[in-house]
Amino acid sequence: QVQLQESGPGLVKPSQTLSLTCTVSGDSITTDDYYWSWIRQPPGKGLEWLGAIAYEGSNYYNPDPSLESRTIISRDTSKNQFSLHLSSVTPEDTAVYYCATRQGAPYYSDFEYDYWGQGTQVTVSS
C-alpha cells in the first residue's frame, strides 16, 4: 500500500516561497512509469494540478502563465520525497495542497489518481 504524507508550514507571508514536501512510503518514487504530482484546491473551487515529477526525474508543469513561472518540483530519492516550491505567493495561493501519484502520465483531467496524501492547508496572509 502506497502512502503519501504532505508536510510544511501552514502559514506563508505574501511574496514569500511556499515549500511543501511529500514523503512516500510503500513504493519508490523511481518506480518505472509512475508520476508524482502536486494538486491544490482553493476554498470554494475545484482541484488544480500544479505539476509533477516523473520516475526518471523529468518535470511537468501546469502551463498557466500565473503558475508555470513560479513552480518548481524537485525530489530527493535518498529520502523517497518530492517537494513543491511556489514562489511569490499571494492570498490567491491559499488552498489545501495535495500530493498524489498515478502510473502512466503526469496529468489526468479527471483527477483519478491512484494514491493521495491527506492534504495540508496552506494560508497566505501577512
PAZAPA-4460 file (N, C-alpha, C; in steps of 0.05 Angstrom, whole numbers, plus 32768, in hexadecimal, padded with zeros to 4 digits):
% residues 126
    n_x    n_y    n_z   ca_x   ca_y   ca_z    c_x    c_y    c_z   seq   type   mol
   8011   7FE8   8000   8000   8000   8000   8012   8019   8000     1      Q     A
   800E   802A   7FEC   801D   8042   7FEA   8010   8057   7FFC     2      V     A
   8021   8065   800B   8017   807B   801C   8027   8094   8016     3      Q     A
   8019   80AB   8015   8025   80C5   8010   801D   80D7   8027     4      L     A
   8031   80E7   8030   802C   80F9   8046   8038   8114   8040     5      Q     A
   8028   8129   803F   8031   8144   803B   803B   8150   8055     6      E     A
   804F   8161   8053   8059   8170   806B   8063   818B   8062     7      S     A
   8062   819E   8075   806B   81B9   806F   805B   81CD   807F     8      G     A
   8063   81E7   807D   8055   81FB   808D   8039   8200   8084     9      P     A
   8028   8206   8097   800C   820B   8091   8006   8228   808B    10      G     A
   8019   8239   8090   8016   8256   808C   802E   8261   807E    11      L     A
   802A   826F   8069   803F   827B   8059   8038   8299   8054    12      V     A
   804C   82AA   8056   8046   82C6   8051   8047   82CC   8033    13      K     A
   8037   82E0   802A   8037   82E8   800E   8053   82EF   8005    14      P     A
   8059   82E8   7FED   8073   82EC   7FDE   8088   82D7   7FE6    15      S     A
   8083   82C7   7FFA   8096   82B2   8001   8091   8299   7FF0    16      Q     A
   80A2   8285   7FF5   80A0   826C   7FE7   8093   8256   7FF9    17      T     A
   807F   824A   7FEE   8071   8234   7FFB   8081   821A   7FF4    18      L     A
   8089   820C   8009   8098   81F3   8004   808B   81DC   8014    19      S     A
   8084   81C7   8005   8077   81AF   8011   8087   8196   8008    20      L     A
   8087   8182   801A   8094   8169   8013   8080   8152   8016    21      T     A
   8081   8140   8004   8071   8128   8004   8083   8110   800A    22      C     A
   807F   8102   8020   808E   80EA   8026   807E   80D2   801E    23      T     A
   808B   80C1   800F   807E   80A9   8003   8088   8090   8011    24      V     A
   8075   807E   8018   807C   8064   8023   806D   804F   8014    25      S     A
   8077   8037   8014   806A   8021   8006   8072   801D   7FE9    26      G     A
   8081   8030   7FDE   808B   802E   7FC3   80A0   8043   7FBF    27      D     A
   80B0   803F   7FAB   80C6   8052   7FA5   80BC   8066   7F90    28      S     A
   80C4   807F   7F94   80BD   8094   7F81   80CB   8090   7F66    29      I     A
   80DD   807D   7F65   80EB   8076   7F4B   80DE   805E   7F3E    30      T     A
   80C8   8054   7F48   80BB   803D   7F3C   80B3   8044   7F1F    31      T     A
   80B9   8033   7F0D   80B5   8038   7EF1   8098   8041   7EEA    32      D     A
   8096   8056   7EDB   807D   8060   7ECF   806A   806D   7EE4    33      D     A
   8074   8074   7EFB   8063   8082   7F0E   806A   809F   7F0E    34      Y     A
   8056   80B0   7F12   8058   80CD   7F12   804D   80D7   7F2C    35      Y     A
   805C   80EA   7F38   8056   80F4   7F53   804E   8111   7F51    36      W     A
   8035   8117   7F58   8029   8131   7F53   8023   8141   7F6C    37      S     A
   8021   815B   7F67   8017   816E   7F7B   7FFD   8179   7F70    38      W     A
   7FE9   817A   7F80   7FCE   8183   7F79   7FC4   8194   7F90    39      I     A
   7FB4   81A9   7F8A   7FA9   81B9   7F9F   7F8C   81BE   7F9B    40      R     A
   7F7E   81C6   7FB0   7F62   81CE   7FAF   7F5E   81E7   7FC0    41      Q     A
   7F5B   81FE   7FB2   7F55   8216   7FC1   7F39   8215   7FCD    42      P     A
   7F33   8225   7FE1   7F19   8223   7FEE   7F03   822A   7FDA    43      P     A
   7EEF   8218   7FD9   7ED8   821D   7FC8   7EDD   8218   7FAA    44      G     A
   7EF4   820D   7FA3   7EFB   8208   7F87   7F02   81EA   7F83    45      K     A
   7F07   81E3   7F6A   7F0E   81C8   7F63   7F2B   81C2   7F66    46      G     A
   7F32   81A9   7F60   7F4E   81A1   7F61   7F5E   81AD   7F4A    47      L     A
   7F77   81B3   7F50   7F89   81BF   7F3C   7FA4   81B1   7F3D    48      E     A
   7FAB   81A6   7F26   7FC5   8198   7F24   7FDB   81AC   7F21    49      W     A
   7FF0   81AA   7F32   8006   81BD   7F31   801E   81B2   7F20    50      L     A
   8022   8199   7F22   8038   818D   7F14   8040   8172   7F1F    51      G     A
   8054   8166   7F12   805C   814B   7F1A   807A   8146   7F14    52      A     A
   8085   8133   7F22   809F   8129   7F1C   809D   810C   7F16    53      I     A
   80AA   8103   7F01   80A8   80E8   7EF8   80BC   80D6   7F06    54      A     A
   80B8   80BC   7F02   80C9   80A8   7F0F   80E6   80AB   7F07    55      Y     A
   80EC   80B5   7EF0   8108   80B9   7EE7   8112   80D5   7EEB    56      E     A
   8100   80E6   7EF7   8109   8101   7EFF   8100   8118   7EED    57      G     A
   80F2   8112   7ED7   80E8   8128   7EC6   80D2   8137   7ED4    58      S     A
   80D0   8151   7ECE   80BC   8163   7EDA   80A6   8169   7EC6    59      N     A
   808E   816C   7ED0   8077   8175   7EC0   8068   818A   7ED1    60      Y     A
   8061   81A0   7EC4   8054   81B5   7ED3   803A   81BF   7EC5    61      Y     A
   8028   81C8   7ED6   8010   81D5   7ECC   8018   81ED   7EBB    62      N     A
   8010   81EE   7EA1   8019   8204   7E90   800C   821F   7E95    63      P     A
   7FF9   8220   7EA7   7FED   823A   7EAE   8003   824E   7EB5    64      D     A
   8004   8265   7EA7   801A   8278   7EAC   801C   8282   7EC8    65      P     A
   8005   8281   7ED7   8006   828B   7EF2   8013   8276   7F05    66      S     A
   8018   825E   7EFB   8023   8249   7F0C   803E   8240   7F02    67      L     A
   8041   823B   7EE8   8059   822E   7EDE   8073   823C   7EE6    68      E     A
   8073   8256   7EE5   808C   8264   7EEB   8092   8264   7F09    69      S     A
   8080   825D   7F19   8084   825D   7F36   8087   8242   7F43    70      R     A
   8084   822D   7F33   8083   8212   7F3E   809D   8202   7F38    71      T     A
   80A7   81F6   7F4D   80BD   81E3   7F4A   80B6   81CA   7F5A    72      I     A
   80B9   81B3   7F4E   80B6   8199   7F5C   80D0   818A   7F5B    73      I     A
   80DA   8182   7F72   80F3   8174   7F74   80EF   815A   7F83    74      S     A
   8104   814A   7F85   8102   8131   7F94   811C   812A   7FA1    75      R     A
   811A   811A   7FB6   8131   810F   7FC4   812D   80F1   7FC5    76      D     A
   813A   80E3   7FB3   8135   80C6   7FB1   8140   80B7   7FC9    77      T     A
   8154   80C2   7FD6   815F   80B5   7FEE   814B   80B4   8005    78      S     A
   8139   80C8   8005   8125   80CA   801A   8109   80C1   8010    79      K     A
   8108   80BB   7FF6   80EE   80B4   7FEA   80DA   80CA   7FED    80      N     A
   80E2   80E2   7FE7   80D1   80FA   7FEA   80D2   810B   7FD1    81      Q     A
   80BC   8119   7FCC   80BC   812E   7FB8   80B0   8147   7FC3    82      F     A
   80B8   815E   7FB8   80B1   8177   7FC4   80A5   818B   7FB0    83      S     A
   8095   819D   7FBB   808A   81B3   7FAB   8095   81CD   7FB6    84      L     A
   809D   81DE   7FA4   80A5   81F9   7FAB   8096   820C   7F99    85      H     A
   8085   821D   7FA5   8075   8230   7F97   807D   824C   7FA0    86      L     A
   8088   825C   7F8F   8094   8275   7F97   8080   828C   7F94    87      S     A
   8087   82A2   7FA0   8077   82BB   7F9D   8059   82B7   7FA2    88      S     A
   8053   82AA   7FB8   8037   82A3   7FBE   8027   82BB   7FC5    89      V     A
   800D   82B9   7FBF   7FF9   82CD   7FC6   7FE2   82BF   7FD5    90      T     A
   7FD0   82CD   7FE1   7FB9   82C0   7FEE   7FAA   82AD   7FDC    91      P     A
   7FAB   82B2   7FC1   7F9E   82A0   7FAE   7FAA   8284   7FAE    92      E     A
   7FC1   8281   7FBA   7FCE   8266   7FBB   7FC5   8257   7FD4    93      D     A
   7FB4   8263   7FE4   7FA9   8255   7FFB   7F98   823D   7FF2    94      T     A
   7F9F   8225   7FFD   7F91   820D   7FF3   7F99   81F5   8004    95      A     A
   7F8B   81E0   8000   7F94   81C6   800B   7FA6   81BA   7FF5    96      V     A
   7FBE   81B3   7FFC   7FD1   81A8   7FE9   7FD4   818A   7FED    97      Y     A
   7FD2   817B   7FD7   7FD4   815E   7FD8   7FEC   8154   7FC7    98      Y     A
   7FF8   813E   7FCF   8009   812F   7FBD   7FFB   8116   7FB5    99      C     A
   8000   810D   7F9D   7FF2   80F5   7F93   8003   80E8   7F7E   100      A     A
   7FFB   80CF   7F77   800B   80C0   7F63   7FF9   80AF   7F52   101      T     A
   8002   80AA   7F3A   7FF4   8098   7F28   8007   808E   7F13   102      R     A
   8003   8076   7F0A   8014   806B   7EF5   800C   8075   7EDA   103      Q     A
   801F   807A   7EC9   8018   807E   7EAC   801C   809A   7EA2   104      G     A
   8015   80AE   7EB1   8016   80CA   7EA7   8016   80DD   7EBF   105      A     A
   8021   80F5   7EBA   8023   8108   7ED0   8008   8116   7ED7   106      P     A
   7FF6   8118   7EC4   7FDE   8127   7EC9   7FC5   8118   7EBF   107      Y     A
   7FB0   8118   7ED0   7F97   810C   7EC8   7F81   8120   7ECF   108      Y     A
   7F72   8128   7EBB   7F5D   813D   7EBF   7F47   8133   7ED2   109      S     A
   7F44   8119   7ED5   7F2F   810F   7EE7   7F39   810D   7F03   110      D     A
   7F53   8112   7F07   7F5F   8111   7F22   7F5C   80F5   7F2E   111      F     A
   7F5A   80E1   7F1E   7F58   80C5   7F28   7F74   80BA   7F2D   112      E     A
   7F81   80C5   7F41   7F9B   80BB   7F48   7F9A   80A3   7F5A   113      Y     A
   7FAE   8092   7F59   7FAE   8079   7F68   7FAF   807D   7F86   114      D     A
   7FC0   808F   7F8E   7FC5   8094   7FAB   7FC7   80B2   7FB0   115      Y     A
   7FBC   80BA   7FC6   7FBD   80D6   7FCE   7FC7   80D9   7FEB   116      W     A
   7FD4   80EF   7FF0   7FD9   80F7   800C   7FC0   8102   8018   117      G     A
   7FBF   8106   8032   7FA8   8110   803F   7FA3   812E   803A   118      Q     A
   7FB7   813C   8030   7FB5   8158   802B   7FBE   8169   8042   119      G     A
   7FC8   8180   803C   7FD1   8193   8051   7FC7   81AF   804A   120      T     A
   7FBC   81BC   805D   7FB2   81D8   8059   7FC9   81EB   8059   121      Q     A
   7FCB   81FC   8045   7FDF   8212   8045   7FD0   822C   8041   122      V     A
   7FD4   823E   8053   7FC8   8259   8052   7FDD   826D   804D   123      T     A
   7FD8   827F   8039   7FEA   8294   8033   7FDF   82AE   803F   124      V     A
   7FEC   82B9   8053   7FE2   82D0   8060   7FF8   82DE   806F   125      S     A
   7FF6   82F8   8071   800A   8307   8081   8002   8308   809E   126      S     A
***
